[in-house]
Amino acid sequence: MHKLGAMTAELEAVQGYFDAITYAMNHLPAGEQAQKLAGPIALLKFRATRAMHQIVDDAVQIFGGRALTQTGMGQKVEHLQRVYKFGAILGGAEEILTSLAVRQAFRAFPPSARL
């Protein structure tokens, strides 16, 4: 049951992050959306793909050898472990997404701020 709880927590955290960004997109003027949300959206995609990796890995552990079969009880888990990485790659590599988010955050700093 521990793995199911951890999987649910991962999914709920990503859903909460997604809901917060969706709310911001619906309430920010169109001109401010790219400026204020590009970084958080990049981090959301990064976090969602990391969560998917962890969830799929836990599902494989739960299903054991059945997770390797393309038919029967493990077919959905086998399919997920085969294709989940597409989402991580097609929208930009993790390094690119996190770099974008950090650059966006630095742009928001006042010029007098120093690290």
N, C-alpha and C positions, 0 to 999 in steps of 0.2 A: 504493500500500500504506500510505502514511502515514495517510490518512484512515481506513482500516479499523482500523488500530492505535489511533488516537485514539477512534474510535467504541467499540471494545472496551473501552478503558480507562475511558471514561465509564460504560458499562454495568456493568462490574465494580465500579467504585467505589460506584455506587448499590446494587448487590447486596450488597456488603459492609456498607454502612450499614444496609440493610434487615435483613440477618442479625443484626447487632448489636442492633438494636431488638427484633427478634423474640425473641432470646435473653433480653434484659432483661424483656420482657413475660412470658415463661415462668417467670422466676425471681424476680420482684418480687411481693410480696403485692398483692392486688387494690386495697387502699386506697392504696397508694403509686404505682401505675401512672400515674394521671392527673397526680398531682403531679410526678413525676419524668420522665415520658415525653412529656407534651403538647408541650413545646418541641422536643425532638428529633424527634418525629413530624412536626411542622409543618416543620422544616428538611429532613427527608427528602423530604416531598412537594414542597417548593420545589426541592430539588436534583434530584429525579427528573424534574420537568417541565422544568427547565432542560437536563438531560442529553438528554431526548427531543427538545427543540428543536434542540440541536446535532447529534444523531444524524440526525434527519430532514433537516436542512439539508445535512449531509455526503452523505447518501444521494442527495439531489436533485443535488448537484454530480457525484457519481459517475455517475448514470444520465443526466444531461443532459436532453435533450428527451424522452427516454422517460419520465422521471418526471412528465411532464405529461399522459400518456395514461391513460385509465381502463381500458384493456385491454392485453393483451400483457405484455411484460417489466416495464414500469414501473407496473403497476396497484397493487401493494402499496405502493410508495413514494408514489404519488399519493394513495392512500387515507390513508396515515399523515399526509401533510402537510395533508390536509384535516381530519382529526379529532383530531390529537394535542392541540390546544389545549383541547378539551373537558375533559380531565383537569385541566388547569391552572386552569380557571375553576370547575368544578363543586364542587371541594372547598375553595374559598376562593382569593381572589386572592393573588398573591405578597406584596403589601404587608401583607395581613392575617396571613398565615402567618409572615412574618419578624417582624412586630410582636409576635405571640403568643410566639414563641420568645424574643425579647429580654425581654419582660415576665416570662416564666417564669424566665429566668436571673437577672434582677434580684431576684425574690422569694427566690431561693436565697441571695443575699448576706446576710451578717450585718448587722444594723442599724448597726453601727459602721463598716462599709466605706464608703469615699468614692471617687468617681471624679474 
